[in-house]
Structure formats: C-alpha cells, structure tokens
Amino acid sequence: MSESKNLRQAALDYHEFPKPGKLEVRATKPLANGRDLARAYSPGVAEACIEIKEDPSTAARYTSRGNLVGVVSNGSAVLGLGNIGALASKPVMEGKAVLFKKFAGIDCFDIEVDETDPEKLADIVCALGPTFGAINLEDIKAPDCFTVERICRERMNIPVFHDDQHGTAIVVGAAVTNALHVAGKSFENIKIVSTGGGAAGIACLNMLLKLGVKRENVWLCDIHGLVYEGREVDMNPSKSAFAQKSEMRTLNEVIPQADLFLGLSGPGVLTSEMVSQMKDAPIVFALANPTPEILPDLVREVAPDAIIATGRSDFPNQVNNVLCFPFIFRGALDVGATTINDEMQLACIDGIAELARATTSAEAAAAYQGEQLTFGADYLIPKPFDPRLVGVVSSAVAKAAMETGVATRPIEDLEAYRQKLDGSVFKSALLMRPVFQAARAAPRRIVFAEGEDERVLRCAQAVLEETTERPILIGRPEVMESRIERAGLTIRLGKDVNLVNPENDPRYRDYWGTYHDLMSRRGATPDIARAIMRTNTTAIGAVMVQRQEADSLICGTFGEFRWHLNYLQQILGRDGINPVGALSMMILEDGPLFIADTQVHLHPDPEQIANIAIGAARHVRRFGIEPKIAFCSQSQFGNQGEGTGGRLRAAIRLLDSQGHDFCYEGEMNIDTALDPNLRARVLPANRMEGAANVLVFAHADAASGVRNILKMKGEGLEVGPILMGMGNKAHIVSPSITARGLLNMSAIAGTPVDHYG
C-alpha cells in the first residue's frame, strides 16, 4: 500500500474507531437515583427555569450556555475542499469543536445547516441564540460570510466570530508583528502586496491597517490581476476599498520593492524571480493550503535572509487559527462579552506575539521535539500546544472587553483569573499555590545535581521567572551552554545561576575532604573521595548542603532511587535526620490523592509506618489540605491475621498511644478508604468522615503500583516523590519527571523547614 493510501486509511480509522466521530455528550451531574432525577428534571428543573425567566443573565449560572459555543457552517467554502455541502463538512466542524475543548475547555455543538441563502442562514443562526454563549461561523464562502456575520452581529447580543476572516487575521497580525521585529521594520513604512480577495485575505489586510499599515501601501491582486480604481470584473465593496489608482495590472508589475508578500490564494502564484525583486529581508507569507503560493526552499534560493510563513505544519511558522479562536472565545465567554470588538482582537494579537518572544515553555518543547523553538525568523509565533496561550491570551482579551465596556460579567481580579486559567492547563498550579507562596517568603538556595539535563535547565529558567531564588547547577558549562542555546533559554551561567563544574572547581579540595571526613571510617579512602567528587553529582550536591553552601538538593532525573538515597544517607543522614518515606501527590480529575511510602522502605515495620503517616500528615498540610489517612491492606478492620494487616494495626495502636491531631483509620481496602458509604456499611463506628485523601501502605510494591496505575491509566499528574524526614534538605525525583514537575519540587524544596517541621 502506498504512503498516501496508508495516511488516508489512518485518517479514516481515526474518525471511525473506537466509536464513530470525534465528539460525545457527557453529563456533568450525577443521575444515580430518584433524588437526582427529581432535581435534574421534573419537578426540580422548574426552579432553574423560573430563575432564568425572571433574570436571563442567570442562564450562565444554571445552564451550560456560558461555556457553550456553536460552530456553524453550510460547507460552502471548506478549506482545501471548496463547496462540499453541509453534511460533508461535519468532520471539519467536529474537529473544530474538539479544538475548542482541548485548548480552552470550551464545550461546543457543531451545527451544519443545509442553506445557501446568506440571509436565511443568518436567520437560522440568530434563532439559535438562546442555546449558545457565542457563535463561531466557519467555512462559509465569500461574500456570503460577510452578510451572515453582519446580520448576526446586529441581531444577536453574544459574540459572533467568523474565524476564517478574523482568526486568520489575528494570527497573521501576530506573525507579521514579530516578522517586522526580526527584520527591523515598522508597519507604517512597509509596502504590502497581497494575493487573494476572499474573506480571509480582506480581513488580514483590514487588520494590518489597524496595526498601522498605510492603505496606499497595500496592493491587492486576485485571479484577475491588480485591484485598481475603475475595475468592474469580480469586484465588491470589500475589494474596492483597496483599489489602487495605477496603470499596473499584474502581480509581476507591483511586486518590486515590496516588504511583505501576503498570499491567501493558490499554489505557484509567486515565483522566485518575483521574490528577488522584493526588498532585503523580504517577508513572505505563502498561506495557501495545502500547497503554498511558493515553497520556502524556492524563496531561500534567491533570498537567504527571507522571513517565511506558511499554512503547513511541516515548515516553520505555521499560521494556524488554533492559536487564536479557543483563547479569544475563552476570554469573551468568561466576562460575558456581548461582542468581539477590535480592541479584543488587537489584545489577542499582542498576547500571541509577546508569548513567542518569551522563553519557550518546556511543555511546547516536549510536544515539538527536534524543532528549534527560539524567537527569530523561524519562530515568529508560538506553537499551538504551548500551554501558556490560554492564560496569556484569554486574560488579555477579557481585560480588553472590560475596558471597552462590552463585558456583562467583569472579573475583579485579573491576575487570579489568569492563575485559574493556568490551573486549567497545569493541573498542579492551584494545589501548588500555597507552597510557592511559602517558598517566596524566604528564598532558599536549591542545588540541582543534574544541571546538564534540559528539563533541569528549563526548570531553572522558570525558577528565575517565577521566584526570587538563584538556582545552583552542577554540570559542565560547555554542555549547559550548548543546551541552553538549543532550547532557546535566556539563562546566563554564572550570572543568573551559580555553577559547580565537577571537572574544574576551586572548591574541589574542600569537597572531597569533607566527604572523606564523613566516610573515612566507612571504607572511603582519599582516592575514592576524590573520584566521587569528580563524577558523582548527587554526592557533590549533598556535600554542598552538608557544608551549608546550599539549603536543599534535588536529584534523580536519571538513575535508580535507592542509588541516590544511599549517598544522601551517607552525607546528610546524621543528627536525627533520616528518611522516613516517600510521598507522592497524584492530581486526579476529582482532586489530589497522596500515596506513601512508594520508595524508601520495602517492608516498613509498625514504627516506620507510624512515622510515614506522621510525615505524610505534615506534608499534606503544606498544600492547604487537611489529611485523612487510610492505612490500606487486603485485610479490613482485622478480618485477616496474615499479610500486612498486622503491621498496620500495630502502627495504628502506636499512633493512638502518642496522640495526634490528624485523622487516620484502618486497616482497610482501598475502595473502603475512598467510598465513605461502603466504609459506613463495613464499620459504622469508623472515625473518618468522607473519602480518604492519603493512602499509606505497608509494602512499597503496593504503594508504587497504585501510584503508577494512577499515573498511566488514571491520567494522574504526580507531584513528588517528596522525601520525608530529611528536614527538606534533599529530594529524589523520578526519571520520568517533567520540567514543570521539577519546578514544583523546587518550590517544595524552597519552603523553609519551619513551615512544616
């Protein structure tokens, strides 16, 4: 089978399996019994209806309308396919709805309407107003799309946005903004030559005018040539607005000395010879899909300094509307905007452009491995999977809506709103907030053992941007410099971060001497000490903490947990400091669940289990959560004498004798711990209310297994493991940790010990 047939079949299989289509409807409330039914439908539903009848604005409180967008099309101008009709356009509209949900958490219904008359289509869309909080018009041919949008905007009091026009214009606006930044040019002075007089092309030109381009510097061509004053063939008011008073008639005549070519037309429209006649550092946006007006390689043959964008994902600078529409709608919906105005669109442009100029996120780098994501000619706009887009762009749009008076539900605290948006993407953000706040109160010196790891470098960049701490990195400077440049980071070694070079550091003699003093009675000779301080970055970091040159060590991005733990115990395990267990916070869809001990003790005895519980309670409170600890076993409240139940019961008796201010119960099965109704049936007199949020096991295999199942099958995000009992002097992460995970651990390590004991 040919490659094209393979790709075609793969695409069809994607749409068909495991169930047809790309969307489904899910209930957001339980419907498990008669009580739920009475609230969801008759008679309880009447109360919500009455409230909305009395105050229509409450529809956003009692229904999904405030987070619901209608994607509407008649299939008359589907990208790359043309007029394929409403039914055939449905896969595209479903896909659009999926993008809304994926990138901005917005629910969508795709509405394919078999109506070609623009005024009748507009009537249908307007009649759907009570259902939706906003309307996204899609793939409606020009000039019909202008008519439909105008009528809907006039009659509907919700945002109506034709994405083919305005979404494209916004992303083009952001890309051109940054292209001019790279080229050292300005909007006011550039000459633009554009091909394509359709909805997207006209919208892009209008947007560039709003950004400062002079109308007399815009030359618009279409299939008939230059749009000029007096032309009668294939003209409409939108094109006429860009008509030039000129004797020239062809693209070839008007292209000389152009700064920007903007193509939204078809393949092969622009030639290499034409590009050679443009100004130095020409900006070529060949956006036709699937084949651009000119391929990038042909541009670079005659203009190596060209700045190029296309509509394709296999070339740099893909102009993709997904950078815009989810986030502009997110901001508009959240403030109850009645429209999407120019100011909101310009705010969207600014947010997208500024984000590209900032340091690339670790998450985007992971999604686009192998690509150079450093701001410049080949990176003008962010990647769609950059998780910062929703926070940056949506909050900018919401702010513009409030400032221009179109917001019916203004947001009082925009910074808190942005943090909430970030929390919708970074699952750990809200839970980690109290830890970050405590860390900022008293900055600590964090040393990272594996400073050459790109994840560590990205974490260090984030630490510099989000905290007042100055990280310490252990590694070879030349290796780190190379990886910093490749990742597009702005870290300056020796200035922004402190360095320890194992191959050449003036403290080497002091470090191996300290290690030898600590280990001389445990078989370490001076030669062994010297070798370890040249090769073992975990030992180097631990010695730095021991010598009080750092407050806490983070290690473990590669290697086995117990290997690292051995050196921590050798160097730091003194004066009552000893690891009591490893605690992992698993962030699940319905909240956090803590698991212990996943790493330190394979078969903890009752005293160790009790200490694990005490440490877990202390650390859980760091996240602003009151611990409810369940001791988990196959045994349930004494019904088995064998296995781990006996050790857990002994640990509970030990805790009872000591007196503690946190809730604990056991031993019990995991389902009993998480289901209070089941627990009440098994042991009505149990001392725990609600579901447990900490599960403590008497076997590391069980704890680690639960943790990994939650991570791999439950889509749980792990924060940790947190090494308890070390006075916050060291933490050993897992090799699978992300840069965001390292940032979370740096906040945990950065919290002064007196915050949690």
Secondary structure, 3 states (H helix, E strand, C coil): CCHHHHHHHHHHHHHHCCCCCCCCCCCCCCCCCHHHHHHHCCCCHHHHHHHHHHCHHHHHHHCCHHHEEEEEECCCCECCCECCHHHHCHHHHHHHHHHHHHHHCCEEEEEECCCCCHHHHHHHHHHCHHHCCEEEECCCCCCHHHHHHHHHHHHCCCCEEEHHHHHHHHHHHHHHHHHHHHHCCCHHHCCEEEECCCHHHHHHHHHHHHCCCCHHHEEEEECCEECECCCCCCCCHHHHCCCECCCCCCHHHHCCCCCEEEECCCCCCCCHHHHHCCCCCCEEEECCCCCCCCCHHHHHHHCCCCEEEECCCCCCCECCHHHCHHHHHHHHHHCCECCCCHHHHHHHHHHHHHHHHCCCCHHHHHHCCCCCCCCECCECCCCCCCCCHHHHHHHHHHHHHHHCCCECCCCCCHHHHHHHHHHHHCCCHHHHHHHHHHHHHCCCCEEECCCCCHHHHHHHHHHHHHCCCCCEEECCHHHHHHHHHHHCCCCCECCCEEEECCCCCCCHHHHHHHHHHHHHHHCCCHHHHHHHHHHCHHHHHHHHHHCCCCCEEEECCCCCHHHHHHHHHHHHCCCCCCCCEEEEEEEECCEEEEEECCCCCCCCCHHHHHHHHHHHHHHHHCCCCCCEEEEECCCCCCCCCCCCHHHHHHHHHHHHHHCCCCEEEEEECHHHHHCHHHHHHHCCCCCCCCCCCEEEECCHHHHHHHHHHHHHCCCCEEEEEEEECCCCCEEECCCCCCHHHHHHHHHHHCCCHHHCC
